[in-house]
Amino acid sequence: MADSHSGESLLFLTDEQLRQGIEAVFFAYRGFTADPDRILATMAYGRAHHRAIHFINRAPGTTVTNLLAILGVTKQSLNRVLRTLIEDGLVESRVGASDRRERNLYLTEAGIALENRLSDAQRTRMRAAYREAGPEAVIGFRKVLEAMMDPEMRRLYARLRESGQ
């Protein structure tokens, strides 16, 4: 029988192998968020602030409604985060050009600078991991992540990738 970690055995995984994969995701997420968490802690921000800043940067002018769909949080929770980011001069909320009820969100220069610091830390970690794993593993990793997404999230993710932002 093939080694339990070889490609041939991956079509049938034992519960223990799946458990190891789940634990790897948990520990990788801790590493992935550790550097930004340290930066955010100095500002009394958390991961919700980071996620909002990230996706506002990815789609400047995005609406609050769109951000709610991407983040999957309550309106009350997002409003708390946005209020802080706006008060601190990191995000600007503008009235929609076509629909005045809409609020379009943009990062300010300070918001862009913070987003760059947070993303640089994560890109550095991911770049090193991707180099170590190799190109085939990178493609496989993305396929696994996409397969784990709920269909609606996969569609949102695909739209972000297609927009090229």
BAFI-3210 file (N, C-alpha, C; in Angstrom, 3 decimals, decimal comma, padded with zeros to 6 digits):
// residues 165
n [1|2|3|4|5|6|7|8|9|10|11|12|13|14|15|16|17|18|19|20|21|22|23|24|25|26|27|28|29|30|31|32|33|34|35|36|37|38|39|40|41|42|43|44|45|46|47|48|49|50|51|52|53|54|55|56|57|58|59|60|61|62|63|64|65|66|67|68|69|70|71|72|73|74|75|76|77|78|79|80|81|82|83|84|85|86|87|88|89|90|91|92|93|94|95|96|97|98|99|100|101|102|103|104|105|106|107|108|109|110|111|112|113|114|115|116|117|118|119|120|121|122|123|124|125|126|127|128|129|130|131|132|133|134|135|136|137|138|139|140|141|142|143|144|145|146|147|148|149|150|151|152|153|154|155|156|157|158|159|160|161|162|163|164|165]
n.u [000,844|000,422|002,424|001,134|001,115|001,428|000,555|-001,111|-002,668|-004,375|-006,972|-008,523|-008,907|-008,009|-009,762|-007,956|-005,989|-007,545|-008,145|-005,590|-005,203|-007,178|-006,205|-003,808|-004,784|-005,897|-003,548|-001,996|-003,572|-003,337|-000,632|-000,728|-002,279|-000,883|001,204|-000,177|-002,003|-000,366|000,353|-002,188|-002,989|-001,560|-003,060|-005,469|-007,234|-008,930|-009,257|-011,565|-011,487|-009,235|-010,078|-012,151|-010,707|-009,005|-010,810|-012,095|-009,970|-009,460|-011,660|-012,248|-014,692|-016,656|-019,831|-021,568|-023,414|-022,383|-019,965|-020,942|-021,967|-019,623|-018,061|-019,758|-020,915|-022,904|-024,966|-024,869|-022,464|-020,600|-021,083|-020,108|-017,346|-016,768|-017,449|-015,443|-013,150|-013,675|-013,861|-011,231|-009,920|-009,200|-010,894|-013,150|-016,467|-018,664|-021,496|-023,532|-023,273|-025,229|-027,277|-028,416|-028,855|-027,020|-023,798|-020,592|-017,425|-014,099|-010,555|-008,555|-005,507|-004,029|-005,346|-004,709|-001,964|-001,877|-003,164|-001,293|000,900|-000,200|-000,847|001,643|003,031|001,626|001,923|004,673|004,947|003,335|004,603|007,087|006,207|004,964|007,176|008,687|006,961|006,498|005,476|003,427|002,213|001,199|-000,794|-002,445|-003,096|-004,634|-006,770|-007,834|-008,615|-010,552|-012,412|-013,331|-014,857|-018,118|-020,665|-021,705|-019,749|-017,610|-018,371|-018,309|-015,574|-014,518|-015,450|-013,996|-011,409|-011,626|-012,013|-009,542|-008,383]
n.v [-001,184|002,289|004,904|006,690|009,399|009,870|010,850|008,967|007,838|009,766|009,952|008,400|008,974|008,429|008,796|009,784|010,957|012,991|014,416|015,316|017,028|018,944|019,964|021,022|023,116|024,748|025,428|026,615|028,801|030,252|030,980|032,444|034,635|035,741|037,743|040,064|040,332|041,184|043,746|044,955|044,845|046,866|049,010|048,645|047,135|044,410|041,205|041,494|044,149|044,053|042,318|043,858|046,111|044,846|043,875|046,195|047,489|045,704|046,095|049,013|051,431|049,666|048,580|048,842|046,798|044,866|044,313|043,217|040,805|039,537|039,319|038,029|038,786|040,316|043,188|045,031|044,358|044,868|047,600|048,621|048,099|049,539|052,133|052,699|052,548|054,610|056,840|056,859|057,659|055,920|054,775|055,930|056,943|057,314|058,854|057,035|057,363|056,672|055,661|057,158|056,098|054,179|053,426|053,995|052,589|053,515|053,263|055,514|057,444|056,785|054,423|052,822|052,622|051,197|048,824|047,914|047,329|045,234|043,323|042,956|041,592|039,167|038,341|037,899|035,680|033,806|033,708|032,553|030,053|029,036|028,912|026,969|024,759|024,377|024,704|022,892|022,082|024,504|025,056|022,835|023,325|025,693|024,656|022,839|024,620|026,144|024,126|023,624|025,819|027,214|027,125|029,744|031,444|030,638|031,646|034,427|034,678|033,923|036,041|038,172|037,369|037,412|040,106|041,119|042,746]
n.w [000,000|-000,623|000,792|003,611|003,193|000,542|-002,829|-004,063|-002,072|-001,266|-002,161|-000,596|002,604|005,968|009,109|010,965|009,325|008,205|010,528|011,172|009,016|009,551|011,958|011,000|009,422|011,428|012,930|010,928|010,312|012,670|012,487|010,106|010,827|012,921|012,624|011,514|013,651|015,753|014,871|014,703|017,371|018,599|017,977|019,081|017,550|015,917|014,256|012,732|011,953|010,355|008,286|007,162|006,261|004,441|002,421|001,600|000,470|-001,638|-003,256|-003,946|-003,140|-002,661|-001,434|001,711|001,949|000,171|001,461|003,809|002,795|001,910|004,267|006,032|008,456|011,094|010,518|012,585|013,865|011,787|011,432|013,838|013,584|011,215|012,019|013,909|012,242|010,455|012,188|013,068|010,850|008,770|006,944|004,496|004,031|001,455|-000,084|-002,289|-005,852|-007,767|-006,218|-003,525|-001,055|-000,692|000,690|-000,163|000,270|000,991|001,347|003,187|002,786|005,057|005,756|003,564|003,937|006,367|005,557|003,703|005,403|006,929|004,945|003,723|005,716|005,744|003,090|002,995|004,687|003,316|000,823|001,493|002,423|000,104|-001,628|-000,333|-000,492|-003,235|-006,744|-007,690|-005,327|-004,448|-006,315|-005,832|-003,147|-003,339|-004,793|-002,934|-000,880|-002,280|-002,830|-000,292|000,276|000,777|-001,756|-002,373|-001,299|-002,838|-005,301|-004,750|-004,202|-006,694|-008,254|-007,131|-007,843|-010,630|-011,075|-010,930|-009,095]
ca.u [000,000|001,195|002,682|-000,089|001,196|001,667|-000,571|-002,029|-003,564|-005,160|-008,373|-009,179|-008,188|-008,519|-010,195|-006,758|-005,388|-008,414|-007,932|-004,302|-005,433|-007,946|-005,279|-002,866|-005,482|-005,964|-002,234|-001,582|-004,334|-002,688|000,573|-001,124|-002,847|-000,051|001,894|-001,148|-002,575|000,559|000,214|-003,524|-003,074|-001,012|-004,072|-006,713|-008,071|-008,928|-009,316|-012,700|-010,991|-008,320|-010,856|-012,839|-009,693|-008,546|-011,779|-012,316|-008,819|-009,611|-012,737|-012,548|-016,041|-017,612|-020,918|-021,704|-024,156|-021,440|-019,024|-021,681|-022,040|-018,285|-017,571|-020,682|-021,135|-024,145|-024,880|-024,473|-021,038|-019,855|-021,197|-019,167|-016,000|-016,646|-017,487|-014,099|-012,214|-013,983|-013,454|-009,770|-009,380|-008,673|-011,912|-014,051|-017,766|-019,246|-022,854|-023,517|-023,563|-026,490|-028,270|-027,962|-028,977|-025,820|-022,567|-019,414|-016,315|-012,762|-009,495|-007,822|-004,068|-003,621|-005,905|-003,906|-000,675|-002,092|-003,453|-000,013|001,676|-000,830|-000,719|003,062|003,384|001,035|002,547|005,999|004,765|002,810|005,638|008,049|005,555|004,787|008,493|009,080|006,065|006,631|004,343|002,312|001,536|000,472|-002,020|-003,278|-003,575|-005,732|-007,908|-008,429|-009,309|-011,760|-013,365|-013,894|-015,748|-019,523|-020,845|-021,868|-018,432|-016,783|-018,756|-017,747|-014,130|-014,251|-015,661|-012,835|-010,257|-011,865|-011,917|-008,128|-007,955]
ca.v [000,000|003,527|005,678|007,415|010,803|009,969|011,317|007,883|007,501|010,924|009,832|007,780|009,407|007,926|009,843|010,370|011,854|014,165|015,157|015,989|018,138|019,962|020,609|021,818|024,351|025,585|025,973|027,508|030,048|030,991|031,582|033,409|035,835|036,205|039,007|041,160|040,498|042,007|045,131|045,417|044,976|048,174|050,010|048,169|046,563|042,962|040,599|042,046|045,387|043,648|041,783|044,973|046,892|044,041|043,796|047,546|047,714|044,871|046,610|050,386|051,854|048,611|049,033|048,175|045,560|043,913|043,933|042,303|039,502|038,945|039,020|037,137|039,260|041,062|044,606|045,709|044,094|045,604|049,028|048,923|048,088|050,665|053,392|052,888|052,810|055,939|057,814|056,876|058,198|054,873|054,485|057,033|056,493|058,316|058,588|056,436|058,271|056,301|055,422|057,949|055,296|053,358|054,007|053,406|052,617|053,686|053,472|056,770|057,179|056,075|053,079|052,096|052,337|050,099|047,609|047,459|046,707|043,958|042,391|042,636|040,553|037,901|037,935|037,374|034,325|032,929|033,541|031,583|028,736|028,604|028,533|025,698|023,687|024,180|025,162|021,939|022,128|025,768|024,857|021,893|024,005|026,575|023,807|022,327|025,733|026,452|023,029|023,705|026,975|027,065|027,584|031,201|032,050|030,330|032,605|035,724|034,563|033,927|037,419|038,974|036,964|037,859|041,566|041,436|043,768]
ca.w [000,000|-000,725|002,022|003,999|002,786|-000,895|-003,622|-004,407|-000,971|-000,861|-002,532|000,540|003,794|007,242|010,037|011,570|008,331|008,127|011,778|011,029|008,095|010,281|012,892|010,211|009,063|012,635|013,269|009,843|010,474|013,766|011,939|009,073|011,455|014,037|012,347|011,514|014,994|016,549|014,389|015,075|018,828|018,988|017,638|019,700|016,503|015,839|012,917|011,977|011,349|009,297|007,169|006,514|005,545|003,300|001,327|001,074|-000,407|-002,833|-004,100|-003,527|-003,494|-002,335|-000,567|003,007|001,672|-000,420|002,509|004,690|002,128|001,877|005,608|006,722|009,826|011,236|010,193|013,821|014,057|010,766|011,712|014,940|013,005|010,280|012,782|014,452|011,156|009,920|013,213|013,148|009,601|007,901|005,926|004,148|003,539|000,551|-000,566|-003,624|-006,961|-008,418|-005,177|-002,381|000,169|-000,582|001,210|-000,792|001,218|000,431|002,317|003,108|002,670|006,282|005,648|002,575|004,574|007,316|004,786|003,150|006,487|007,279|003,819|003,530|006,690|005,310|001,826|003,316|005,224|002,256|-000,198|002,011|002,448|-001,281|-002,162|000,283|-000,937|-004,674|-007,560|-007,751|-004,031|-004,392|-007,110|-005,087|-001,937|-003,725|-005,168|-001,697|-000,225|-003,054|-002,658|001,061|000,371|000,419|-003,143|-002,451|-001,052|-004,011|-006,344|-004,358|-004,376|-008,132|-008,747|-006,717|-008,674|-012,003|-011,162|-011,081|-008,125]
c.u [000,883|001,362|001,460|-000,057|001,416|000,397|-001,588|-003,042|-004,497|-006,627|-009,180|-008,368|-008,837|-008,991|-008,996|-006,069|-006,223|-008,244|-006,619|-004,422|-006,175|-007,031|-004,260|-003,504|-005,546|-004,619|-001,713|-002,305|-003,744|-001,432|000,252|-001,621|-001,943|000,595|000,913|-001,766|-001,684|000,459|-001,114|-003,654|-002,546|-002,010|-005,418|-007,728|-007,962|-009,025|-010,481|-012,292|-010,089|-009,094|-011,577|-011,851|-009,230|-009,534|-012,184|-011,178|-008,967|-010,653|-013,100|-013,927|-017,088|-018,674|-020,898|-022,404|-023,236|-020,447|-019,678|-021,719|-020,684|-017,864|-018,477|-020,882|-022,466|-023,908|-024,390|-022,965|-020,202|-019,917|-020,259|-017,742|-015,807|-016,627|-016,094|-013,109|-012,432|-013,526|-011,941|-009,111|-008,783|-009,612|-012,767|-015,332|-018,368|-020,643|-022,748|-023,929|-024,918|-027,613|-027,784|-028,109|-027,743|-024,668|-021,412|-018,207|-014,975|-011,765|-008,893|-006,342|-003,559|-004,142|-005,120|-002,557|-000,808|-002,343|-002,162|000,844|001,128|-000,623|000,726|003,487|002,839|001,644|003,926|005,886|004,297|003,861|006,656|007,451|005,379|006,115|008,918|008,254|006,202|005,348|003,159|001,516|000,702|-000,852|-002,975|-003,881|-004,754|-006,969|-008,613|-009,208|-010,608|-012,817|-014,019|-014,873|-017,188|-019,699|-020,970|-020,532|-017,495|-017,095|-018,201|-016,238|-013,766|-014,431|-014,495|-011,625|-010,410|-011,703|-010,471|-007,610|-007,061]
c.v [001,238|004,168|006,532|008,883|010,958|010,387|010,237|007,612|008,642|010,850|009,154|008,126|008,828|009,102|010,535|011,332|013,130|015,042|015,937|017,192|019,280|020,713|021,472|023,149|025,285|026,242|026,916|028,848|030,897|031,688|032,692|034,713|036,446|037,563|040,182|041,408|041,374|043,486|045,712|045,669|046,326|049,293|049,683|047,728|045,051|042,491|041,122|043,342|045,052|043,168|042,904|045,789|046,139|044,119|045,171|047,893|046,935|045,410|048,021|050,814|050,799|049,172|048,274|046,827|044,490|043,415|042,982|040,893|038,798|038,472|038,066|037,503|040,007|042,523|045,402|045,558|044,886|047,104|049,458|049,056|049,305|052,004|053,712|053,267|054,188|057,012|057,958|057,312|057,167|054,541|055,721|056,432|057,622|057,882|058,067|057,422|057,956|056,064|056,080|057,205|054,432|054,146|053,251|053,634|052,653|053,783|054,855|056,428|056,409|054,642|052,222|051,713|051,182|048,793|047,052|046,776|045,326|042,920|042,010|041,506|039,193|037,415|037,323|035,933|033,368|032,672|032,482|030,176|028,191|028,163|027,171|024,536|023,386|024,473|024,196|021,950|023,402|025,639|023,921|022,522|024,912|025,767|023,267|023,432|026,079|025,377|023,064|024,873|026,567|027,637|029,112|031,918|031,807|031,305|033,995|035,752|034,633|035,325|038,316|038,646|037,478|039,369|042,014|042,464|043,171]
c.w [000,000|000,645|002,326|003,595|001,293|-001,614|-003,919|-003,309|-000,592|-001,260|-001,438|001,777|005,042|008,094|010,668|010,602|008,187|009,365|011,707|010,083|008,761|011,237|012,159|009,803|010,267|012,942|012,186|009,960|011,600|013,268|010,955|009,682|012,527|013,785|012,278|012,895|015,869|016,155|014,857|016,572|019,298|018,751|018,270|018,639|016,550|014,402|012,085|011,281|010,159|008,064|006,426|005,685|004,298|002,139|000,801|000,121|-001,712|-003,801|-003,645|-004,024|-003,204|-001,396|000,746|002,804|001,102|000,628|003,508|004,098|002,145|003,266|006,386|008,180|009,881|010,886|011,410|014,059|013,055|011,031|012,836|014,407|012,098|010,999|013,336|013,356|010,537|010,904|013,294|011,837|008,658|006,740|005,737|003,579|002,716|000,130|-001,992|-004,702|-007,589|-007,413|-003,892|-001,050|000,388|000,016|000,567|000,112|000,497|001,575|002,098|002,906|003,877|006,263|004,673|003,186|005,569|006,577|004,199|004,210|006,819|006,177|003,562|004,466|006,244|003,998|002,068|003,796|004,126|001,186|000,235|002,009|001,033|-001,892|-001,628|-000,274|-002,426|-005,432|-007,618|-006,449|-003,908|-005,140|-006,377|-003,842|-002,269|-004,108|-003,930|-001,006|-000,954|-002,876|-001,284|001,213|000,079|-000,983|-003,268|-002,248|-002,223|-005,138|-006,025|-004,583|-005,861|-008,711|-008,354|-007,574|-010,094|-012,148|-011,278|-010,116|-007,103]
res [m|a|d|s|h|s|g|e|s|l|l|f|l|t|d|e|q|l|r|q|g|i|e|a|v|f|f|a|y|r|g|f|t|a|d|p|d|r|i|l|a|t|m|a|y|g|r|a|h|h|r|a|i|h|f|i|n|r|a|p|g|t|t|v|t|n|l|l|a|i|l|g|v|t|k|q|s|l|n|r|v|l|r|t|l|i|e|d|g|l|v|e|s|r|v|g|a|s|d|r|r|e|r|n|l|y|l|t|e|a|g|i|a|l|e|n|r|l|s|d|a|q|r|t|r|m|r|a|a|y|r|e|a|g|p|e|a|v|i|g|f|r|k|v|l|e|a|m|m|d|p|e|m|r|r|l|y|a|r|l|r|e|s|g|q]
***
